[in-house]
Amino acid sequence: MVVGTTRAMGRHVDRLSATGLKSKGIGLHHDGRGLYLQVKNGGKSWVFRYMLNGKSRYMGLGPYPGVTLAEARREAEGCRKLLRNGSDPIEAREEHRQAARLQAAQSVTFEHCAKQYIEDHSAGWRNTKHAYQWSSTLETYVYPVFGPLPVQTVDTALVTKVLGPIWKNKTETATRVRQRIEAILDWATAHGYRSGDNPARWRGHLDKLFPKRSKVQRVKHHDAMPYSELPEFFTELSKRNTISAKALAFTILTAARSGETRGATLGEINDDGTIWTVPGERTKSGREHRVPLSTQALALLRSLDYIAEDDDQVLFPGPRGKPLSDAAMRKYLQQEMGKPELTVHGFRSTFRDWAAECTNFPREIAEAALAHVLRDKTEAAYQRGDMLERRRMLMQAWAKFCTSGAISGKVLPLRKPRKRRMV
């Protein structure tokens, strides 16, 4: 009887044979005790079926023939053992995988995550200088402290070790370093390289350990020339015939940012020379900005040597034909013009002060001329246009004030007339 019982039980387990697996057709083929060979059009795989809390569950054990019959039976036996101990095999496998991922993350350093973050995001940054600044600050302040350490181990103590020595004396730099550490740690968490709260977050965490930036560092504004001194200065500047001098004069006349002037091309000026359109990728706000050109600004452009057929030509090229460097106008202003206390950006403040104190133009017109984004959301919602024609009157008045007759005469079209094609 015992032998007969054993044979009877044997008919319900190990039903499949290694030699017969290749010939199995589409469907589920039971090997016994919950192990099945699943055959679909896409191939064959092993499945373990079990009951948990009255519900049927299926757990994949791998593809055939990558997983052999013997290996599948061992996997199934392991699942049955877990069930006998009261564990869910699927949940147990996921916990094991999570533990393996966390263990692997221990070898991923903060420096590795930082470099990968920069690589992933640099395409969305407007210029290469931004990526350089990221790398430079991290190499100077962060990597020496915890760059080689696993990113999972970065905690509040390490972050404060970086920020502490520079928070009072280099507050602006420290603020940017903190923001960059926070962004990198968030990136690492999203990729599964670390878990838990971000030790570099400010609100509700580091703001309890460090004084606010406004408490330890006053906001430093760009040094600006009083508008009463500008006409005399501009008259002297207009006598200079260098590219840097002309770029500086154009920047003043248009109240533009230095980078916008340095990157300006012929193609950004419309055919009659009345509008300069700065594309969004070259503006601080990321939005296209149209600048109405005064007759004085156009006359300045006409004094340059153009190749009218080349729209990509830079209006104010450096020695090698590329845009002027970031320091070119600043050095010319401070050294050649003898104004070491001033900055190029400061002329935007000069323009703003003049518009507020010497004209009746509304505030929003002057702000639009500077391409400032309105902070009042309600006001911004109603102001859908860019008030180009009203700004044209403002910029013409500004140019007249700047030049005081230094640039005059008949203004010719910027471009040569283009021949119409005969159809």
MOQUIKA-V788290 format. One record per residue. N is the residue number from 1. RES is the residue in three letters. SS is DSSP state (H for helix, E for strand, - for the rest). PHI is phi in radians with two decimals (999 if undefined). Layout:
N	RES	SS	PHI
N	RES	SS	PHI
//
This chain:
1	MET	-	999
2	VAL	H	-1.09
3	VAL	H	-1.12
4	GLY	H	-1.07
5	THR	H	-1.12
6	THR	H	-1.10
7	ARG	H	-1.16
8	ALA	H	-1.13
9	MET	H	-1.14
10	GLY	H	-1.09
11	ARG	-	-1.26
12	HIS	-	-1.77
13	VAL	-	-2.26
14	ASP	-	0.89
15	ARG	-	-1.29
16	LEU	-	-1.52
17	SER	-	-2.17
18	ALA	-	-1.05
19	THR	-	-1.36
20	GLY	-	-1.64
21	LEU	H	-1.16
22	LYS	H	-1.12
23	SER	H	-1.60
24	LYS	-	-1.23
25	GLY	-	-1.56
26	ILE	-	-1.06
27	GLY	E	2.41
28	LEU	E	-1.80
29	HIS	E	-2.03
30	HIS	E	-1.40
31	ASP	E	-1.66
32	GLY	E	2.10
33	ARG	-	0.92
34	GLY	-	1.61
35	LEU	E	-1.62
36	TYR	E	-2.28
37	LEU	E	-1.73
38	GLN	E	-1.71
39	VAL	E	-2.01
40	LYS	E	-2.22
41	ASN	-	-1.05
42	GLY	-	-1.45
43	GLY	E	2.45
44	LYS	E	-2.13
45	SER	E	-2.66
46	TRP	E	-1.70
47	VAL	E	-2.35
48	PHE	E	-1.93
49	ARG	E	-1.87
50	TYR	E	-2.60
51	MET	E	-1.86
52	LEU	E	-2.48
53	ASN	-	0.96
54	GLY	-	1.38
55	LYS	E	-2.06
56	SER	E	-1.46
57	ARG	E	-2.26
58	TYR	E	-2.13
59	MET	E	-2.19
60	GLY	E	-1.25
61	LEU	E	-1.97
62	GLY	E	2.08
63	PRO	E	-1.45
64	TYR	E	-1.78
65	PRO	-	-1.66
66	GLY	-	-1.01
67	VAL	-	-1.88
68	THR	-	-1.32
69	LEU	H	-1.07
70	ALA	H	-1.12
71	GLU	H	-1.16
72	ALA	H	-1.11
73	ARG	H	-1.12
74	ARG	H	-1.16
75	GLU	H	-1.12
76	ALA	H	-1.13
77	GLU	H	-1.12
78	GLY	H	-1.11
79	CYS	H	-1.13
80	ARG	H	-1.14
81	LYS	H	-1.15
82	LEU	H	-1.09
83	LEU	H	-1.10
84	ARG	H	-1.14
85	ASN	-	-1.58
86	GLY	-	1.53
87	SER	-	-1.84
88	ASP	-	-1.54
89	PRO	H	-1.01
90	ILE	H	-1.17
91	GLU	H	-1.15
92	ALA	H	-1.10
93	ARG	H	-1.15
94	GLU	H	-1.13
95	GLU	H	-1.10
96	HIS	H	-1.14
97	ARG	H	-1.14
98	GLN	H	-1.11
99	ALA	H	-1.11
100	ALA	H	-1.17
101	ARG	H	-1.13
102	LEU	H	-1.14
103	GLN	H	-1.15
104	ALA	H	-1.15
105	ALA	H	-1.16
106	GLN	-	-1.06
107	SER	-	-1.59
108	VAL	-	-1.54
109	THR	E	-1.48
110	PHE	H	-1.09
111	GLU	H	-1.08
112	HIS	H	-1.07
113	CYS	H	-1.12
114	ALA	H	-1.10
115	LYS	H	-1.16
116	GLN	H	-1.21
117	TYR	H	-1.07
118	ILE	H	-1.08
119	GLU	H	-1.11
120	ASP	H	-1.22
121	HIS	H	-1.82
122	SER	H	-1.08
123	ALA	H	-1.13
124	GLY	H	-1.57
125	TRP	-	-1.49
126	ARG	-	-1.23
127	ASN	-	-2.60
128	THR	H	-1.23
129	LYS	H	-1.08
130	HIS	H	-1.10
131	ALA	H	-1.11
132	TYR	H	-1.10
133	GLN	H	-1.11
134	TRP	H	-1.02
135	SER	H	-1.07
136	SER	H	-1.11
137	THR	H	-1.16
138	LEU	H	-1.16
139	GLU	H	-1.14
140	THR	H	-1.37
141	TYR	H	-1.93
142	VAL	H	-1.77
143	TYR	H	-0.97
144	PRO	H	-1.09
145	VAL	H	-1.60
146	PHE	H	-2.49
147	GLY	H	-0.98
148	PRO	-	-1.41
149	LEU	-	-1.40
150	PRO	E	-0.99
151	VAL	H	-1.08
152	GLN	H	-1.13
153	THR	H	-1.56
154	VAL	-	-1.20
155	ASP	-	-2.25
156	THR	H	-1.07
157	ALA	H	-1.06
158	LEU	H	-1.22
159	VAL	H	-1.12
160	THR	H	-1.19
161	LYS	H	-1.15
162	VAL	H	-1.34
163	LEU	H	-1.40
164	GLY	H	-0.89
165	PRO	H	-1.17
166	ILE	H	-2.05
167	TRP	-	-1.16
168	LYS	-	-1.51
169	ASN	-	-1.58
170	LYS	-	-2.29
171	THR	H	-1.08
172	GLU	H	-1.12
173	THR	H	-1.10
174	ALA	H	-1.07
175	THR	H	-1.10
176	ARG	H	-1.19
177	VAL	H	-1.08
178	ARG	H	-1.04
179	GLN	H	-1.07
180	ARG	H	-1.26
181	ILE	H	-1.08
182	GLU	H	-1.05
183	ALA	H	-1.12
184	ILE	H	-1.18
185	LEU	H	-1.17
186	ASP	H	-1.11
187	TRP	H	-1.08
188	ALA	H	-1.12
189	THR	H	-1.14
190	ALA	H	-1.09
191	HIS	-	-1.62
192	GLY	-	1.39
193	TYR	-	-1.54
194	ARG	-	-2.68
195	SER	-	-2.46
196	GLY	-	1.68
197	ASP	-	-1.20
198	ASN	-	-1.52
199	PRO	-	-1.24
200	ALA	-	-1.75
201	ARG	-	-1.19
202	TRP	-	-1.56
203	ARG	-	-1.17
204	GLY	-	1.35
205	HIS	-	-2.48
206	LEU	H	-1.21
207	ASP	H	-1.17
208	LYS	H	-1.51
209	LEU	-	-1.87
210	PHE	-	-2.12
211	PRO	-	-1.21
212	LYS	-	-1.05
213	ARG	H	-1.00
214	SER	H	-1.17
215	LYS	H	-1.44
216	VAL	H	-1.96
217	GLN	-	-2.56
218	ARG	-	-1.34
219	VAL	-	-1.16
220	LYS	-	-1.69
221	HIS	-	-1.53
222	HIS	-	-1.18
223	ASP	-	-1.09
224	ALA	-	-2.11
225	MET	-	-1.44
226	PRO	-	-1.02
227	TYR	H	-1.12
228	SER	H	-1.16
229	GLU	H	-1.62
230	LEU	H	-1.17
231	PRO	H	-0.97
232	GLU	H	-1.13
233	PHE	H	-1.10
234	PHE	H	-1.16
235	THR	H	-1.07
236	GLU	H	-1.20
237	LEU	H	-1.11
238	SER	H	-1.17
239	LYS	-	-1.38
240	ARG	-	-1.46
241	ASN	-	-2.00
242	THR	-	-1.46
243	ILE	H	-1.09
244	SER	H	-1.09
245	ALA	H	-1.15
246	LYS	H	-1.18
247	ALA	H	-1.13
248	LEU	H	-1.14
249	ALA	H	-1.11
250	PHE	H	-1.12
251	THR	H	-1.08
252	ILE	H	-1.16
253	LEU	H	-1.10
254	THR	H	-1.75
255	ALA	-	0.97
256	ALA	-	-1.54
257	ARG	-	-1.40
258	SER	H	-0.99
259	GLY	H	-1.13
260	GLU	H	-1.16
261	THR	H	-1.20
262	ARG	H	-1.12
263	GLY	-	-1.67
264	ALA	-	-1.12
265	THR	E	-2.14
266	LEU	H	-1.06
267	GLY	H	-1.15
268	GLU	H	-1.44
269	ILE	E	-1.68
270	ASN	-	-1.22
271	ASP	-	-1.03
272	ASP	-	-1.63
273	GLY	-	1.29
274	THR	-	-1.74
275	ILE	E	-2.39
276	TRP	E	-1.91
277	THR	E	-1.81
278	VAL	E	-1.56
279	PRO	-	-1.14
280	GLY	H	-1.00
281	GLU	H	-1.22
282	ARG	H	-1.97
283	THR	-	-1.89
284	LYS	-	-1.15
285	SER	-	-1.41
286	GLY	-	1.40
287	ARG	-	-1.97
288	GLU	-	-1.04
289	HIS	E	-2.27
290	ARG	E	-1.65
291	VAL	E	-1.96
292	PRO	E	-1.27
293	LEU	-	-1.57
294	SER	-	-1.26
295	THR	H	-1.08
296	GLN	H	-1.19
297	ALA	H	-1.15
298	LEU	H	-1.17
299	ALA	H	-1.08
300	LEU	H	-1.13
301	LEU	H	-1.12
302	ARG	H	-1.16
303	SER	-	-1.39
304	LEU	-	-1.52
305	ASP	-	-1.68
306	TYR	-	-1.85
307	ILE	-	-1.93
308	ALA	-	-1.07
309	GLU	-	-1.41
310	ASP	-	-1.85
311	ASP	-	-1.21
312	ASP	-	-1.50
313	GLN	-	-1.14
314	VAL	E	-1.28
315	LEU	-	-1.22
316	PHE	-	-2.20
317	PRO	E	-1.33
318	GLY	-	-1.44
319	PRO	-	-1.02
320	ARG	-	-1.81
321	GLY	-	1.50
322	LYS	-	-1.51
323	PRO	E	-1.00
324	LEU	-	-0.95
325	SER	-	-1.25
326	ASP	-	-1.07
327	ALA	-	-1.62
328	ALA	H	-1.05
329	MET	H	-1.18
330	ARG	H	-1.09
331	LYS	H	-1.12
332	TYR	H	-1.13
333	LEU	H	-1.11
334	GLN	H	-1.42
335	GLN	H	-1.74
336	GLU	H	-1.21
337	MET	-	-1.63
338	GLY	-	1.17
339	LYS	-	-2.19
340	PRO	-	-1.13
341	GLU	-	-1.50
342	LEU	-	-1.80
343	THR	-	-2.20
344	VAL	-	-1.11
345	HIS	-	-1.07
346	GLY	H	-1.10
347	PHE	H	-1.18
348	ARG	H	-1.17
349	SER	H	-1.19
350	THR	H	-1.04
351	PHE	H	-1.06
352	ARG	H	-1.14
353	ASP	H	-1.13
354	TRP	H	-1.08
355	ALA	H	-1.08
356	ALA	H	-1.32
357	GLU	H	-1.75
358	CYS	H	-2.07
359	THR	-	-2.35
360	ASN	-	-1.83
361	PHE	-	-1.20
362	PRO	-	-1.05
363	ARG	H	-1.00
364	GLU	H	-1.16
365	ILE	H	-1.21
366	ALA	H	-1.15
367	GLU	H	-1.15
368	ALA	H	-1.16
369	ALA	H	-1.13
370	LEU	-	-1.57
371	ALA	-	1.06
372	HIS	-	-1.42
373	VAL	-	-1.48
374	LEU	-	-1.13
375	ARG	-	-1.34
376	ASP	-	-1.31
377	LYS	H	-1.12
378	THR	H	-1.16
379	GLU	H	-1.11
380	ALA	H	-1.13
381	ALA	H	-1.15
382	TYR	H	-1.44
383	GLN	-	-1.63
384	ARG	-	-1.53
385	GLY	-	-1.53
386	ASP	-	-1.82
387	MET	-	0.91
388	LEU	H	-1.02
389	GLU	H	-1.18
390	ARG	H	-1.21
391	ARG	H	-1.21
392	ARG	H	-1.07
393	MET	H	-1.14
394	LEU	H	-1.10
395	MET	H	-1.20
396	GLN	H	-1.22
397	ALA	H	-1.15
398	TRP	H	-1.12
399	ALA	H	-1.11
400	LYS	H	-1.11
401	PHE	H	-1.13
402	CYS	H	-1.13
403	THR	H	-1.42
404	SER	-	0.87
405	GLY	-	1.53
406	ALA	-	-1.19
407	ILE	-	-2.09
408	SER	-	-2.59
409	GLY	-	1.90
410	LYS	-	-1.24
411	VAL	-	-1.72
412	LEU	-	-1.63
413	PRO	-	-1.02
414	LEU	-	-1.18
415	ARG	-	-1.82
416	LYS	-	-1.27
417	PRO	-	-1.01
418	ARG	-	-1.65
419	LYS	-	-1.24
420	ARG	-	-1.41
421	ARG	-	-1.35
422	MET	-	-1.46
423	VAL	-	-1.59
//
